């Protein structure tokens, strides 16, 4: 649901009023990085990476990503699991959107 809403600027503005939104996304991603079920972890990381990129693509969303310090919270775990999720599918579904999110958050 969040992934479907994030590309729209007004939805981003509404979502940032949820105080724990990024705490939940970060916690879910941290747990996905540690899951024994790699297929489930893959699916969660792919969805969250796409959501974060869509969210940070809007100035309003990017400001909140910076305020919530999302990159510093999730990047160490994401870098640790990069070797676990490899191949074309992982590149397209996790790492490409994740790298775009990192780039958008840094601009």
VOBA-1610 file (N, C-alpha, C; in pm, whole numbers, padded with zeros to 5 digits, always signed):
BEGIN
Unk+00083-00118+00000Unk+00000+00000+00000Unk+00088+00125+00000Unk+00189+00126+00088Unk+00277+00244+00095Unk+00350+00265-00037Unk+00390+00154-00102Unk+00460+00165-00230Unk+00371+00228-00335Unk+00244+00194-00335Unk+00151+00251-00432Unk+00126+00399-00406Unk+00131+00440-00280Unk+00103+00579-00244Unk+00223+00671-00260Unk+00343+00621-00241Unk+00463+00704-00235Unk+00492+00787-00360Unk+00460+00743-00481Unk+00493+00825-00598Unk+00413+00955-00607Unk+00310+00971-00530Unk+00225+01089-00540Unk+00257+01189-00429Unk+00290+01312-00469Unk+00337+01414-00375Unk+00243+01435-00257Unk+00114+01444-00281Unk+00021+01467-00172Unk+00019+01350-00074Unk+00032+01230-00124Unk+00036+01114-00036Unk+00160+01117+00052Unk+00272+01160-00005Unk+00395+01172+00074Unk+00373+01272+00186Unk+00312+01385+00153Unk+00284+01487+00254Unk+00197+01430+00364Unk+00100+01348+00330Unk+00014+01286+00430Unk+00090+01181+00512Unk+00175+01102+00445Unk+00246+00995+00515Unk+00345+01048+00618Unk+00406+01164+00593Unk+00504+01213+00689Unk+00439+01259+00819Unk+00308+01267+00822Unk+00239+01301+00947Unk+00228+01178+01038Unk+00263+01061+00987Unk+00265+00939+01069Unk+00400+00938+01141Unk+00402+00964+01271Unk+00529+00984+01341Unk+00626+00866+01332Unk+00576+00746+01328Unk+00665+00631+01332Unk+00684+00564+01195Unk+00643+00631+01088Unk+00650+00570+00955Unk+00791+00519+00922Unk+00890+00605+00931Unk+01026+00563+00896Unk+01083+00467+00999Unk+01042+00478+01124Unk+01086+00381+01224Unk+01040+00241+01185Unk+00917+00232+01136Unk+00863+00102+01094Unk+00938+00051+00971Unk+00958+00137+00872Unk+01028+00095+00750Unk+01170+00049+00784Unk+01240+00125+00866Unk+01377+00088+00906Unk+01376-00044+00982Unk+01285-00061+01076Unk+01279-00186+01153Unk+01248-00306+01065Unk+01158-00289+00971Unk+01124-00398+00879Unk+01245-00434+00794Unk+01316-00334+00744Unk+01434-00361+00661Unk+01545-00427+00743Unk+01563-00383+00867Unk+01665-00446+00952Unk+01634-00593+00975Unk+01508-00623+01000Unk+01469-00763+01022Unk+01482-00844+00893Unk+01448-00784+00780Unk+01459-00854+00652Unk+01604-00891+00622Unk+01697-00806+00662Unk+01839-00834+00641Unk+01885-00956+00722Unk+01815-00988+00828Unk+01856-01097+00918Unk+01771-01222+00905Unk+01675-01221+00814Unk+01584-01335+00800Unk+01655-01458+00745Unk+01618-01571+00800Unk+01670-01697+00746Unk+01602-01730+00614Unk+01476-01693+00601Unk+01401-01716+00478Unk+01442-01608+00377Unk+01537-01640+00292Unk+01594-01542+00199Unk+01491-01490+00099Unk+01397-01575+00058Unk+01294-01529-00036Unk+01207-01420+00027Unk+01170-01438+00152Unk+01090-01339+00222Unk+01173-01211+00243Unk+01297-01227+00285Unk+01384-01111+00303Unk+01401-01033+00174Unk+01418-01107+00063Unk+01431-01044-00068Unk+01308-00962-00101Unk+01190-01021-00083Unk+01065-00953-00117Unk+01047-00826-00033Unk+01079-00834+00094Unk+01065-00718+00182Unk+01163-00608+00143Unk+01288-00644+00120Unk+01389-00543+00083Unk+01356-00480-00051Unk+01307-00558-00145Unk+01270-00503-00276Unk+01158-00402-00261Unk+01055-00435-00185Unk+00942-00344-00165Unk+00985-00219-00091Unk+01060-00234+00016Unk+01103-00118+00095Unk+01197-00028+00015Unk+01286-00087-00064Unk+01378-00006-00145Unk+01302+00078-00247Unk+01203+00017-00310Unk+01122+00091-00407Unk+01042+00201-00336Unk+00989+00170-00220Unk+00914+00270-00144Unk+01004+00388-00106Unk+01121+00360-00053Unk+01211+00468-00011Unk+01251+00555-00129Unk+01279+00494-00245Unk+01314+00573-00362Unk+01198+00662-00404Unk+01078+00606-00411Unk+00961+00685-00450Unk+00936+00797-00349Unk+00951+00766-00222Unk+00928+00864-00116Unk+01030+00978-00124Unk+01157+00943-00141Unk+01264+01044-00143Unk+01271+01119-00275Unk+01194+01077-00374Unk+01193+01145-00503Unk+01121+01279-00498Unk+01048+01303-00392Unk+00977+01429-00372Unk+01054+01511-00269Unk+01067+01642-00292Unk+01142+01726-00199Unk+01093+01711-00056Unk+00961+01709-00040Unk+00903+01699+00093Unk+00942+01567+00159Unk+00935+01458+00082Unk+00975+01326+00134Unk+01123+01320+00163Unk+01204+01378+00074Unk+01349+01376+00093Unk+01388+01449+00221Unk+01323+01560+00249Unk+01351+01634+00373Unk+01329+01545+00495Unk+01223+01469+00493Unk+01193+01383+00607Unk+01286+01263+00614Unk+01329+01213+00501Unk+01429+01105+00500Unk+01556+01156+00568Unk+01593+01280+00539Unk+01712+01338+00602Unk+01690+01361+00751Unk+01575+01416+00786Unk+01545+01442+00927Unk+01544+01312+01008Unk+01485+01209+00951Unk+01477+01081+01021Unk+01608+01002+01012Unk+01706+01055+00938Unk+01838+00993+00928Unk+01830+00847+00881Unk+01746+00824+00782Unk+01716+00689+00735Unk+01839+00619+00677Unk+01917+00690+00596Unk+02033+00626+00531Unk+02129+00571+00636Unk+02162+00650+00735Unk+02256+00605+00839Unk+02201+00486+00917Unk+02070+00477+00928Unk+02011+00367+01003Unk+02009+00235+00925Unk+01986+00243+00794Unk+01971+00116+00719Unk+02091+00077+00635Unk+02174+00173+00596Unk+02282+00142+00504Unk+02381+00038+00557Unk+02422+00042+00682Unk+02516-00062+00728Unk+02463-00204+00709Unk+02337-00228+00743Unk+02279-00361+00724Unk+02264-00395+00577Unk+02224-00297+00497Unk+02208-00323+00353Unk+02342-00361+00290Unk+02448-00295+00330Unk+02581-00328+00275Unk+02625-00467+00318Unk+02588-00507+00440Unk+02625-00641+00488Unk+02558-00751+00407Unk+02433-00728+00365Unk+02359-00834+00295Unk+02373-00827+00143Unk+02445-00729+00093Unk+02457-00714-00052Unk+02509-00842-00118Unk+02600-00910-00052Unk+02656-01033-00110Unk+02558-01151-00105Unk+02453-01139-00022Unk+02353-01246-00013Unk+02250-01238-00125Unk+02225-01118-00173Unk+02125-01097-00277Unk+02197-01047-00402Unk+02231-01140-00490Unk+02307-01107-00610Unk+02231-01153-00734Unk+02276-01107-00847Unk+02217-01147-00973Unk+02131-01037-01033Unk+02085-01059-01153Unk+02008-00960-01226Unk+01879-00923-01153Unk+01808-01023-01102Unk+01682-00994-01032Unk+01707-00906-00909Unk+01809-00939-00831Unk+01841-00860-00712Unk+01883-00719-00751Unk+01960-00708-00859Unk+02002-00575-00904Unk+01882-00491-00943Unk+01790-00550-01017Unk+01673-00475-01064Unk+01574-00443-00953Unk+01552-00539-00863Unk+01445-00523-00765Unk+01489-00463-00631Unk+01616-00480-00595Unk+01662-00425-00467Unk+01765-00315-00488Unk+01876-00348-00552Unk+01991-00257-00550Unk+01974-00135-00639Unk+01910-00149-00753Unk+01888-00031-00838Unk+01800+00071-00768Unk+01681+00031-00715Unk+01601+00129-00642Unk+01670+00179-00514Unk+01742+00091-00446Unk+01810+00133-00324Unk+01919+00235-00355Unk+01997+00210-00458Unk+02103+00304-00497Unk+02043+00438-00544Unk+01930+00431-00613Unk+01862+00554-00654Unk+01811+00631-00531Unk+01764+00556-00432Unk+01721+00621-00307Unk+01839+00691-00239Unk+01951+00623-00230Unk+02072+00682-00167Unk+02111+00808-00242Unk+02109+00800-00375Unk+02144+00916-00457Unk+02045+01032-00437Unk+01917+01000-00437Unk+01814+01104-00418Unk+01825+01167-00280Unk+01855+01088-00180Unk+01865+01139-00043Unk+01989+01227-00027Unk+02092+01200-00108Unk+02217+01276-00097Unk+02213+01410-00170Unk+02120+01429-00259Unk+02116+01552-00340Unk+02057+01667-00264
//
